[in-house]
Amino acid sequence: MSAARRDRLWPVLSVLVGLLLSVGVLESYARQREADPIDIEIHAAQFVPEDDQAISAEVVGAAHARARTAALRGDIEAAIGLLETELEGAKNAPILLLELGHWRSVHGDHRLALEVLTQARAVAPKDARIAFELGLAHKRAGDAESAERELRAALALNASHSSARVALGDLLRRRDALDEAIQILTPATSSGGNDERARASVALGRALLGAKKRADADRAFEQAILWAPAQPEIRVSIARALLESGGKSEAPRALALVTIAAQLAPDVADVYVALGRAREALDEDSQALEAYERALRIDPADRFARIRTIRLTLARGDYVGARIRSERLVSDAPEVPEHHFLLGLVAARAERAEDSRAAYRAAIDRARGQYPEAFFNLGLLEAKTGRSAEAAAAYETAIAQRPDYLEAHNNLGLLHSALKNWDRAETAFRRALELDPTYSPAWFNLGMGQLGRGQLDAAIDALKQAAKVDPKGKKARLELGVAYAKSGRLDEAIATYQSLLAEEPRYVTAIYDLGLAFEAKGQLDKARDQLERALALDPEHQRSRRKLVSISLALGQFEVARGHAAEALEREPGHRSSRLLLAKALASLGRDAECRAAVEQAGVDRTAPEGAHDFEAALASCSNPSPTSPTKDSK
């Protein structure tokens, strides 16, 4: 369920006394007020948002009462129309302006909402409720600075306005003003009703988590549950806070909280959305998908659940299912840019380039040209399909719209590297590093480009930085070992590989490279041991098997060499290098006829000068083997 959908009900749910007095049809609803979740006709049960605050029990007229009923049913457009009708006969009634501004804001009409609420303030400048609603409207419009100003004004007018404290504390937490957030939120946990105290305690716990005060946060969360033990949204809110702060490490606790919430409210979509998030954090994607699908059975319009379902379906490789879901999402809300973006992502994964390109373009159009993530993904698509100029243009547009877009700078560098535009590539990588010196991919790709161009000292420096900023990144350490080996610094190469293997003992490529380093040092026994270790872990690692042929020949183990070569050919019958290695092993055993047959079957192109030379050299080896000279086998 989207935040907007949850926001629809708060004024209506908070004025039950007024509804009881003015609308008899809601008597049964009022009697059930304390039993959340709230079932509203054909709509799914929904939570009262954390920014709930009673407006007034006052009802101006019949149209006003009907507007509240329409809002209760989820018909926001009808509620807006009825409020406007009531305003025609009750000009500038603050309560009408307040509710009209709220619903326009929830409906996404931010400009009109702010106009109406500003008009309400002019009529009732000392009304804290209006300042509070202005703060929420600015927050929904994405203007955090104005939202904070208005929420502070609400508290200045009414220091006991609990929801204003919670909303302001949340804004302060989001901009990392944690000490002030804690100061603002603490009084709200000891005033108002139990539900208000519970919500304030959750908000305080979030701020304390951000301030790394885990024990205090735990106490705040425990107190929230004590204040409202039967309110499922309290447990769901705590679970979300834990997942946001600790990810996988907090997922088991979050899952336990949401499981209880599901028992309390088995027909609330939000509970199953939270359950899906907890399952995802635990890498339990199948169970997460089940949770999101259950949420959608309760509330088919829940946008977050629909998007996560598409992404999980896509991750499973179910491109047809993901396409059906994403097309339905676009059909239901074609004005939302992200829906087209998802459709483009699904098409790209299914290798439908034209469909993907069209969807990304549609996303950009819906966003009025301002969608850097869509331009970035378009760049990925164009690069993959060989349209380099278009890819570069897409990446550059993404960067122009979001100058700190590290991935776009990095991928632009990769594109120029592939085109051998080394200077442009290096400029792109270094620009990313200016923005974030700890961005490991840019250090790694810069180093790899320098390594490929033979700039070994520079490559070593860059790869060392990549490994430093990402100590768990094994690829950078592996290539650092390669750079050391290529520069003749074999002891440092060996030490690098051994350090890596101490942490990743099954990293076959590192074992193979360690074997090559030992071979380069002339330590053939150690080289052989490492190559055999690699094959024990991965019998399909053919480079290790072919290198073992050369090492065995150099050690005078001719039959062992022949055995490795024969197995290499058995696993890859058409591999020319393996057949030529077999020929050398046979020659070393004095089996010249078999050696010549192996050379003939190797498929050397004798029409080219180099091929003819290789063929003649291979044939000559059948009569003049040199087993003590290890052959060079490329990585």
TORKE-82330 format. One line per 2 residues: number of its first residue (from 1); their letters; for each residue z, y, x of C-alpha. Coordinates in steps of 0.001 Angstrom, whole numbers, plus 500000, padded with zeros to 6 digits. Each point is the difference from the previous one (the first is absolute). Example, Ala and Ser with C-alpha at 12.3 -4.5 7.8 and 13.67 -1.06 7.14 Angstrom:
# residues 2
1> as> 507800 495500 512300; 499340 503440 501370
# end
This chain:
# residues 635
1> ms> 500000 500000 500000; 499064 503369 501468
3> aa> 502529 502771 500520; 498162 502042 497385
5> rr> 500357 497228 497409; 503720 499704 500730
7> dr> 500406 503778 499785; 498541 500135 496496
9> lw> 503170 499004 498214; 502812 501843 501673
11> pv> 500461 502973 497662; 499724 497829 496919
13> ls> 502370 497362 501290; 502512 502641 501002
15> vl> 500161 501777 496631; 500933 497034 497857
17> vg> 502736 501896 498250; 497498 502590 498854
19> ll> 497592 497347 498878; 502784 498291 498085
21> ls> 500701 503219 498153; 496397 500963 499334
23> vg> 497971 496822 499820; 501545 497233 497952
25> vl> 497347 497544 500991; 501529 499795 503485
27> es> 503449 498869 498872; 499516 496447 501151
29> ya> 498800 501249 503377; 503080 502200 500397
31> rq> 502300 497069 499322; 498371 498157 502916
33> re> 500055 502905 502466; 502391 498418 502509
35> ad> 498112 496732 500276; 497248 500478 502551
37> pi> 497191 499045 500298; 498641 502072 497120
39> di> 497400 498333 497831; 497640 502486 498407
41> ei> 497680 498515 497410; 496906 498512 501627
43> ha> 500705 501547 503389; 501741 498179 502832
45> aq> 503677 500577 500613; 500443 502903 502388
47> fv> 502700 501522 502186; 501539 503409 499593
49> pe> 498919 501913 503135; 502582 501104 502524
51> dd> 499300 503680 499204; 501134 499667 496367
53> qa> 501959 502923 498611; 500729 500801 496358
55> is> 498010 502989 498746; 501560 500634 496643
57> ae> 500727 498366 496679; 498275 502968 498396
59> vv> 496955 499285 497834; 498012 503101 499028
61> ga> 497953 498530 497180; 498176 497000 498564
63> ah> 497114 500173 502494; 502520 500094 502822
65> ar> 501699 496853 498689; 496625 498276 499642
67> ar> 499111 501060 503559; 503092 498264 501305
69> ta> 499154 496894 498017; 496426 500059 501364
71> al> 501331 500299 503533; 502335 497105 499320
73> rg> 496967 497938 499038; 498239 501001 503210
75> di> 497433 502243 498282; 500326 503002 502291
77> ea> 496874 501794 498800; 501258 499894 496408
79> ai> 503409 501274 501113; 498375 502924 501809
81> gl> 497911 500872 496941; 503009 499910 497670
83> le> 502062 502172 502333; 497194 502554 500138
85> te> 499869 499960 496196; 503749 500593 499787
87> le> 499723 502858 502487; 497578 501828 497694
89> ga> 502846 500496 497550; 502800 500345 502529
91> kn> 498630 502218 502720; 501711 499684 503350
93> ap> 502665 497528 498877; 501403 498892 503382
95> il> 500532 496380 498981; 496372 499688 498846
97> ll> 498644 501631 503146; 502242 497789 502099
99> el> 498848 496764 498379; 496352 501078 499925
101> gh> 500157 500827 503709; 501604 496659 500743
103> wr> 497375 497965 498177; 497124 501976 501460
105> sv> 501429 499308 503449; 500406 496289 499278
107> hg> 496451 499949 498630; 498712 501429 503287
109> dh> 499170 503491 498690; 501964 501620 502805
111> rl> 498562 503516 499737; 500573 500238 496245
113> al> 503435 498425 500335; 501090 502599 502528
115> ev> 498605 502813 497828; 501968 498802 496967
117> lt> 503207 499470 501962; 499672 503422 501633
119> qa> 499676 501436 496487; 503159 498107 499014
121> ra> 501851 501494 502956; 498965 503508 498948
123> va> 501582 499336 496601; 503142 498287 501338
125> pk> 500435 500930 503679; 503549 498600 500194
127> da> 499151 496555 498662; 500593 497423 502741
129> ri> 497986 497429 498066; 496856 502102 500378
131> af> 500502 500455 503738; 500571 496249 500278
133> el> 496803 499202 498096; 498066 502519 502109
135> gl> 501265 498167 503070; 498775 496673 498637
137> ah> 496635 501504 499054; 499499 501369 503520
139> kr> 501038 496629 501420; 497433 498171 497863
141> ag> 497372 502537 501074; 500752 499220 503655
143> da> 501638 503345 500802; 503257 498874 501592
145> es> 500948 503474 501228; 499823 501558 496528
147> ae> 501706 496955 498504; 502928 500417 502373
149> re> 500273 503708 499209; 500140 499378 496240
151> lr> 502473 497137 500264; 502300 502205 502070
153> aa> 499669 502639 497288; 500980 497429 497370
155> la> 503150 499155 501936; 500805 503668 500492
157> ln> 499899 500382 496214; 501881 496771 499305
159> as> 501762 498366 502933; 500842 496940 497880
161> hs> 496342 499246 499230; 500082 496412 501286
163> sa> 496296 499283 499744; 499150 503189 501886
165> rv> 502298 498863 502801; 498358 496584 500089
167> al> 496482 501456 499993; 500844 502587 502678
169> gd> 501792 497414 502119; 496950 497763 499819
171> ll> 497716 502828 501145; 502306 500814 502891
173> rr> 500133 496334 501008; 496220 499792 500008
175> rd> 499763 502893 502450; 502780 498489 502145
177> al> 502598 502654 499171; 502413 497108 499657
179> de> 503324 501752 500598; 499282 502578 497306
181> ai> 498692 497305 497660; 503277 498097 500379
183> qi> 501967 503205 499403; 498007 500788 496832
185> lt> 500168 496469 498605; 503646 499156 500626
187> pa> 501446 502159 497136; 497524 498468 497540
189> ts> 501531 496562 500524; 503305 501082 498457
191> sg> 498890 501997 496960; 498165 499298 496784
193> gn> 499615 496701 498198; 499884 496585 501598
195> de> 496187 499878 500039; 499803 503401 501678
197> ra> 502571 498996 502596; 498161 496751 500663
199> ra> 496683 501765 500595; 501646 502564 502241
201> sv> 501651 497189 501972; 496625 498335 500543
203> al> 498512 503290 501216; 502977 500510 502301
205> gr> 499584 496472 501358; 496356 500737 500810
207> al> 500966 503113 501939; 502735 498134 501858
209> lg> 497535 497276 500949; 497707 502667 501399
211> ak> 502915 501391 502009; 500657 496508 501447
213> kr> 503368 499822 498234; 499536 496484 498733
215> ad> 503624 499245 499102; 500285 503212 497953
217> ad> 496669 499255 498334; 501183 496526 499032
219> ra> 503121 501474 498415; 497894 502492 498034
221> fe> 497732 497230 498739; 502965 497823 499049
223> qa> 501521 502921 498114; 496710 500576 498169
225> il> 500057 496428 498719; 503653 500359 498978
227> wa> 499158 503130 498009; 497109 498311 498165
229> pa> 500137 496214 500451; 497701 499304 497050
231> qp> 497328 502529 500958; 497128 498117 501680
233> ei> 498369 503157 501337; 503029 500639 502233
235> rv> 499526 496672 501780; 496244 500557 500183
237> si> 500498 503456 501521; 502387 498607 502612
239> ar> 497530 497229 500828; 497235 502562 500509
241> al> 502226 502066 502259; 500812 496954 502111
243> le> 496338 498997 500309; 498975 503523 500979
245> sg> 502678 500221 502676; 500014 496507 501458
247> gk> 496872 498186 498890; 500152 496282 500654
249> se> 503556 500042 501334; 501289 501358 496684
251> ap> 497680 497940 497809; 502440 497122 499265
253> ra> 502628 502423 498710; 497393 501915 498002
255> la> 498748 496746 498521; 503516 499031 498905
257> lv> 500454 503353 498245; 496670 499816 498210
259> ti> 500620 496405 498936; 503133 501128 498150
261> aa> 498057 502927 498525; 497420 497538 498661
263> ql> 502771 498077 498271; 501262 503231 498439
265> ap> 496534 501235 499000; 497445 497180 499859
267> dv> 497499 502159 498107; 499917 503053 502300
269> ad> 496886 500311 502154; 501742 502089 502649
271> vy> 502322 497108 500804; 497093 497707 500833
273> va> 498261 502702 502004; 503143 500265 502126
275> lg> 500153 496213 500193; 496414 499976 501259
277> ra> 500821 502559 502685; 502962 497939 501199
279> re> 497880 496845 500116; 497310 501820 501977
281> al> 502585 501203 502500; 500960 496351 500497
283> de> 496314 499056 500485; 500165 497937 496817
285> ds> 496652 501213 498726; 499465 497303 497366
287> qa> 503361 500719 498362; 499329 503735 500299
289> le> 496707 499574 498176; 501756 498057 497239
291> ay> 502552 502804 499630; 497340 502710 499769
293> er> 498026 497960 497490; 503105 499625 497847
295> al> 500522 503762 500192; 496444 500460 498762
297> ri> 500540 497616 497096; 502840 502291 498927
299> dp> 498223 503270 500794; 496252 499572 500627
301> ad> 499736 503673 500992; 502427 499801 502932
303> rf> 497818 501510 502713; 502085 498957 502999
305> ar> 500096 496371 498871; 496248 500031 499387
307> ir> 499283 501382 503462; 502327 497559 501761
309> ti> 498503 497123 498033; 496528 500984 501191
311> rl> 501121 500248 503619; 501807 496652 499916
313> tl> 497070 498320 498292; 497746 501454 502670
315> ar> 502301 498777 502777; 499684 496475 498609
317> gd> 496232 500211 500368; 499442 499960 496243
319> yv> 497253 502605 500063; 498793 499197 496491
321> ga> 503478 500425 498527; 500608 503181 501983
323> ri> 496653 501389 498894; 500687 499294 496326
325> rs> 503400 501664 500211; 498758 503032 501914
327> er> 497033 500507 497661; 502384 499903 497045
329> lv> 502220 502551 501715; 497034 502327 500496
331> sd> 498891 499469 496408; 503445 500879 498641
333> ap> 500444 503136 502124; 496701 501031 501646
335> ev> 501370 503420 500878; 502486 498582 502552
337> pe> 498510 500041 503535; 502186 497150 501269
339> hh> 498571 497627 497412; 496493 500464 501412
341> fl> 501422 499720 503513; 501468 496588 499166
343> lg> 496697 498898 498520; 498308 501031 503246
345> lv> 502568 498103 502049; 499455 496842 497957
347> aa> 496224 500288 500369; 500324 500560 503755
349> ra> 502127 496873 500418; 497428 498040 498021
351> er> 497277 501411 502316; 498220 501845 497187
353> ae> 499221 503072 502057; 497962 501939 497437
355> ds> 502604 499532 497263; 502758 500966 502408
357> ra> 498157 503108 501154; 499397 501082 496399
359> ay> 503656 499484 499068; 501299 501973 502979
361> ra> 497581 502808 499161; 501212 499943 496395
363> ai> 503598 500237 501219; 499089 503008 502140
365> dr> 498196 501638 497081; 502993 499496 497687
367> ar> 502208 501564 502679; 497647 502996 500189
369> gq> 498978 499087 503508; 503547 499940 501392
371> yp> 500855 496359 500681; 500393 499336 503746
373> ea> 501002 496350 499490; 496792 499336 498087
375> ff> 497949 501665 502751; 501825 497855 502563
377> nl> 499219 496786 498131; 496437 501171 499549
379> gl> 499850 500414 503774; 501211 496424 500466
381> le> 497309 498786 497627; 497197 501977 501647
383> ak> 501057 498861 503481; 500034 496373 498886
385> tg> 496515 500283 498497; 498570 501634 503126
387> rs> 499649 503520 498569; 501623 501710 502961
389> ae> 499039 503577 499179; 501321 499663 496462
391> aa> 503180 498369 501298; 500613 502831 502466
393> aa> 499437 502588 497269; 502459 498231 497696
395> ye> 502702 499777 502680; 499491 503645 500948
397> ta> 500336 501066 496360; 503209 498000 499673
399> ia> 501327 501780 503094; 498911 503412 498718
401> qr> 501901 499396 496769; 503004 498468 501741
403> pd> 500119 501118 503640; 502947 497734 500836
405> yl> 498219 496860 498746; 500668 497815 503042
407> ea> 498028 497001 498767; 496919 502148 499438
409> hn> 500160 501432 503541; 500478 496486 501378
411> nl> 497119 498488 498044; 497718 502876 500909
413> gl> 500805 499177 503623; 499218 496320 499420
415> lh> 496684 500937 498410; 499012 502156 502988
417> sa> 501126 497225 502360; 497686 497548 498251
419> lk> 497176 502539 500364; 500925 500461 503702
421> nw> 500775 503669 499367; 502925 499726 502411
423> dr> 500877 503684 500227; 500137 500403 496220
425> ae> 501994 496796 499676; 502563 501156 502531
427> ta> 500242 503399 498303; 500759 498314 496668
429> fr> 502657 497711 501476; 501655 502835 501887
431> ra> 500014 502185 496879; 501912 497259 498188
433> le> 502452 499852 502887; 500496 503769 499933
435> ld> 501062 499606 496380; 502231 497011 500708
437> pt> 500628 498890 503600; 501560 496786 498657
439> ys> 496850 498892 498156; 499391 496679 501733
441> pa> 496451 499237 498686; 498597 503138 501644
443> wf> 501618 499158 503354; 498685 496450 499747
445> nl> 496446 500981 499078; 499934 502724 502643
447> gm> 501075 497433 502587; 497470 497421 498841
449> gq> 497184 502526 500262; 501056 500900 503523
451> lg> 500325 496320 500903; 496482 499337 498760
453> rg> 498664 502848 502145; 501819 498784 503110
455> ql> 502518 502867 500045; 502740 497556 500874
457> da> 502821 502341 501027; 499540 502139 496892
459> ai> 499793 496877 497845; 503248 498677 501466
461> da> 501761 503292 499250; 498755 500070 496393
463> lk> 500809 496344 499332; 503466 500433 501492
465> qa> 500563 502846 497540; 498738 497853 497123
467> ak> 502454 497264 500963; 502823 502513 500447
469> vd> 499683 501596 496560; 499502 496626 498318
471> pk> 502013 497422 501961; 499246 497318 497406
473> gk> 496252 500553 500270; 498882 496978 501989
475> ka> 496318 500996 500215; 500698 503060 502153
477> rl> 502091 497967 502435; 497332 497313 500180
479> el> 497279 502526 500863; 502312 501720 502476
481> gv> 500155 496673 501820; 496198 499838 499956
483> ay> 499785 503529 501432; 502435 499089 502791
485> ak> 497986 496859 500784; 496690 501871 500088
487> sg> 501472 502572 502374; 501207 497227 502327
489> rl> 503676 500529 499190; 500503 496306 499309
491> de> 503770 499877 500401; 500382 502734 497376
493> ai> 497533 498196 497748; 501969 496757 500294
495> at> 503303 501786 499364; 498528 501701 496915
497> yq> 498725 496722 498553; 503256 498192 500726
499> sl> 502048 502750 498358; 497780 499813 496933
501> la> 500211 496213 499855; 503782 500104 500237
503> ee> 499887 501645 496568; 496851 498307 498677
505> pr> 499992 496514 501581; 497160 498761 497769
507> yv> 497624 502888 500750; 497048 497905 501185
509> ta> 497827 502884 501205; 502817 501269 502235
511> iy> 500508 496480 501393; 496277 499781 500758
513> dl> 499978 503395 501714; 503052 498997 502037
515> gl> 498057 496948 501134; 497115 502225 501101
517> af> 502389 502202 501974; 501446 496977 501804
519> ea> 496446 498804 500741; 499122 503414 501442
521> kg> 503042 499704 502294; 498819 496562 501101
523> ql> 502959 498256 498342; 497850 497347 498342
525> dk> 502814 497621 499053; 501748 502774 498074
527> ar> 496700 501031 498457; 499370 496411 498853
529> dq> 503511 499752 498518; 499501 503146 497913
531> le> 496591 498911 498726; 501371 496607 498986
533> ra> 502862 501796 498242; 497471 502092 498079
535> la> 498100 496887 498894; 503196 498266 498924
537> ld> 500647 502908 497639; 496389 500415 498892
539> pe> 497642 497060 500649; 497103 502164 498787
541> hq> 500435 502607 502739; 496729 499200 501738
543> rs> 500271 502677 502668; 503086 498234 501364
545> rr> 498210 496653 499952; 496942 501342 501834
547> kl> 502166 501749 502561; 501879 496725 500549
549> vs> 496691 498388 500986; 499571 502580 502774
551> is> 503632 499748 501127; 499892 496195 500023
553> la> 496805 500032 502075; 501618 502383 502474
555> lg> 503023 497686 500226; 497715 497008 500600
557> qf> 500923 498401 496673; 496400 499115 499127
559> ev> 500636 497467 497243; 502507 502328 498352
561> ar> 497377 502758 500168; 497395 497717 498415
563> gh> 502442 499096 497209; 500685 503642 499163
565> aa> 496285 500832 500054; 499148 497041 497761
567> ea> 502667 501005 497471; 498791 503596 500069
569> le> 496500 498768 499141; 501318 497717 497289
571> re> 501707 502952 498337; 497025 502359 500542
573> pg> 496894 497825 500447; 497611 502904 500485
575> hr> 502006 501994 502512; 497818 500543 503096
577> ss> 502828 500878 502428; 501901 496859 499058
579> rl> 496926 497847 500666; 499408 501615 503389
581> ll> 503675 499452 500878; 499577 496355 499050
583> ak> 496997 499856 502314; 502121 501319 502883
585> al> 502733 497469 499294; 497439 497180 499923
587> as> 498481 501227 503259; 503445 499985 501600
589> lg> 500318 496356 498976; 496602 499236 501529
591> rd> 498362 499304 496641; 496851 501992 500778
593> ae> 497795 498612 497222; 502553 500824 497330
595> cr> 500454 503407 501608; 496254 500726 499734
597> aa> 499956 498828 496397; 502871 502336 499181
599> ve> 498170 502918 501624; 496813 499197 498065
601> qa> 501978 499923 496751; 501748 503301 500736
603> gv> 497095 501945 498548; 499588 502498 502841
605> dr> 497130 502414 499312; 497692 499281 502925
607> ta> 497380 502552 498895; 502221 502876 501159
609> pe> 500489 500543 503759; 503802 499828 499735
611> ga> 499827 496910 497822; 497664 498249 502421
613> hd> 502340 500823 502887; 503030 498682 498085
615> fe> 498123 496833 499110; 498934 499324 503578
617> aa> 503515 500754 501295; 501511 497620 497458
619> la> 497534 497257 500951; 500739 500569 503676
621> sc> 503712 499532 499334; 499246 496492 498769
623> sn> 499035 499072 503569; 502346 502392 501858
625> ps> 503302 500315 498146; 502600 502458 501293
627> pt> 503155 498813 498312; 502351 502099 502065
629> sp> 498556 503286 498733; 501252 500749 496504
631> tk> 497339 501308 497668; 500426 503273 498236
633> ds> 500560 499675 496269; 499889 503225 498051
635> k> 502799 500868 497671
# end
